Amino acid sequence: MPARHPDGRLEARHLEIGRLGEEAAAEHLLAKGLRVLERNVVLGRLELDLVCEDGDTLIFVEVKTRAEGSLAAPADGLTAQKRSRLVRAVQCYLSKHALWDRPCRLDLVSVLFRAGAVAGIEHVENAFTADEPRPAGAGRSSGWQPW
């Protein structure tokens, strides 16, 4: 049976696991001293899971969550296509908020659930850079990297 989202609507199990993973990731980053600025930022058809700050550095965090029994590790979800979408989302965010002068990095937090509880969290700083090769068919770009 689907769980209920905090606002009362029904939520599919995979969405519930994703939301719980983002909450666990945010708590983990807060405990490490980062400041969580925004969660689930929607920029048109693009999304950023967490936007954090560590001193002057903006940190764009992709959260990948897997439940017990999943055949893939959380980090396996960070495909070349997903990285490309994240870079575009960061570009939109920086433009929207006029923050191109700020140092930035792209992090990954992997969350693993077992028996309904967090079994492990891994935070990878600088998980990838904006100038990594784009997936086939994504067009040609000279790349960008404000940091």
C-alpha positions as CSV (number, residue, x, y, z in Angstrom):
1,M,0.0,0.0,0.0
2,P,1.4,3.4,-0.9
3,A,2.6,5.6,2.0
4,R,1.4,9.2,2.6
5,H,3.5,12.2,1.8
6,P,3.8,14.7,4.6
7,D,1.2,16.9,2.9
8,G,-1.3,14.0,3.0
9,R,-1.3,12.8,-0.6
10,L,-0.6,9.2,-1.5
11,E,3.0,8.5,-2.6
12,A,4.4,5.6,-4.5
13,R,7.0,3.5,-2.7
14,H,9.9,4.5,-4.9
15,L,9.0,8.2,-4.4
16,E,8.8,7.7,-0.6
17,I,12.2,6.1,-0.6
18,G,13.6,9.0,-2.6
19,R,12.1,11.6,-0.3
20,L,13.4,9.7,2.8
21,G,16.8,9.5,1.1
22,E,16.9,13.3,0.5
23,E,15.9,13.9,4.1
24,A,18.7,11.6,5.3
25,A,21.2,13.3,3.0
26,A,20.2,16.7,4.1
27,E,20.7,15.7,7.8
28,H,24.0,14.1,7.0
29,L,25.3,17.3,5.2
30,L,24.0,19.5,8.1
31,A,25.9,17.3,10.6
32,K,29.1,17.9,8.4
33,G,28.6,21.6,8.8
34,L,27.1,22.4,5.4
35,R,24.1,24.8,5.2
36,V,21.1,23.5,3.2
37,L,19.8,26.5,1.2
38,E,17.1,24.7,-0.9
39,R,15.6,21.3,-1.5
40,N,13.9,20.0,-4.7
41,V,14.5,23.1,-6.8
42,V,12.5,22.9,-10.0
43,L,13.8,24.9,-12.9
44,G,11.4,24.2,-15.8
45,R,12.0,20.5,-16.7
46,L,15.2,20.3,-14.6
47,E,15.6,19.7,-10.9
48,L,18.2,20.0,-8.2
49,D,17.9,17.8,-5.2
50,L,19.8,19.9,-2.7
51,V,21.5,23.2,-2.9
52,C,24.0,23.7,0.0
53,E,26.7,26.2,1.0
54,D,30.0,25.6,2.7
55,G,31.6,29.0,3.3
56,D,31.5,30.8,-0.1
57,T,31.1,27.6,-2.1
58,L,27.8,26.6,-3.5
59,I,27.3,22.8,-3.5
60,F,24.8,21.2,-5.8
61,V,24.0,17.8,-4.4
62,E,22.4,14.9,-6.3
63,V,20.9,12.3,-4.0
64,K,20.6,8.7,-5.1
65,T,18.7,6.3,-2.9
66,R,18.2,2.6,-3.1
67,A,16.3,0.2,-0.9
68,E,17.2,-3.3,0.2
69,G,16.9,-5.7,-2.7
70,S,17.8,-3.2,-5.4
71,L,20.0,-4.6,-8.1
72,A,22.0,-1.4,-8.6
73,A,24.1,0.7,-6.2
74,P,22.8,4.2,-5.6
75,A,25.7,5.8,-7.5
76,D,24.8,3.8,-10.6
77,G,21.9,6.2,-11.2
78,L,24.3,9.0,-12.0
79,T,24.5,8.3,-15.7
80,A,26.1,10.6,-18.3
81,Q,22.7,11.7,-19.3
82,K,21.8,12.6,-15.7
83,R,25.1,14.4,-15.2
84,S,24.3,16.5,-18.3
85,R,20.9,17.4,-17.0
86,L,22.4,18.4,-13.6
87,V,24.9,20.6,-15.3
88,R,22.1,22.4,-17.2
89,A,20.1,22.7,-14.0
90,V,23.1,24.3,-12.2
91,Q,23.5,26.7,-15.2
92,C,19.9,27.7,-14.9
93,Y,20.2,28.2,-11.1
94,L,23.3,30.3,-11.4
95,S,21.7,32.5,-14.0
96,K,18.4,32.8,-12.2
97,H,20.2,34.0,-9.0
98,A,23.1,35.8,-10.7
99,L,25.6,33.6,-8.9
100,W,28.1,32.9,-11.6
101,D,30.9,34.5,-9.6
102,R,30.5,32.0,-6.7
103,P,32.8,28.9,-6.5
104,C,30.7,25.7,-7.0
105,R,31.0,22.0,-6.9
106,L,28.8,19.0,-7.8
107,D,28.5,16.4,-5.1
108,L,26.8,13.0,-4.8
109,V,25.2,11.6,-1.7
110,S,24.3,7.9,-1.9
111,V,21.8,6.5,0.6
112,L,21.1,2.9,1.2
113,F,18.0,1.7,3.1
114,R,17.7,-1.7,4.8
115,A,14.7,-2.9,6.8
116,G,13.2,0.5,6.6
117,A,16.1,2.4,8.1
118,V,19.2,4.1,6.7
119,A,21.9,1.5,6.4
120,G,24.6,3.7,4.9
121,I,25.3,7.1,3.5
122,E,28.2,8.1,1.3
123,H,29.1,11.7,0.4
124,V,31.3,12.1,-2.6
125,E,32.6,15.7,-3.0
126,N,33.3,16.8,-6.6
127,A,31.6,13.6,-7.9
128,F,31.9,15.0,-11.4
129,T,32.7,18.3,-13.2
130,A,30.8,20.3,-15.6
131,D,33.3,19.8,-18.4
132,E,33.1,16.0,-18.5
133,P,32.2,14.6,-21.9
134,R,28.5,15.0,-22.8
135,P,26.4,11.9,-23.7
136,A,26.0,11.1,-27.4
137,G,23.4,13.3,-29.1
138,A,23.6,16.0,-26.5
139,G,25.1,18.5,-28.9
140,R,28.4,20.2,-29.0
141,S,29.4,22.7,-26.3
142,S,32.7,24.2,-25.2
143,G,31.6,23.3,-21.7
144,W,31.5,25.7,-18.7
145,Q,32.8,25.7,-15.3
146,P,32.4,28.8,-13.1
147,W,34.7,27.4,-10.4
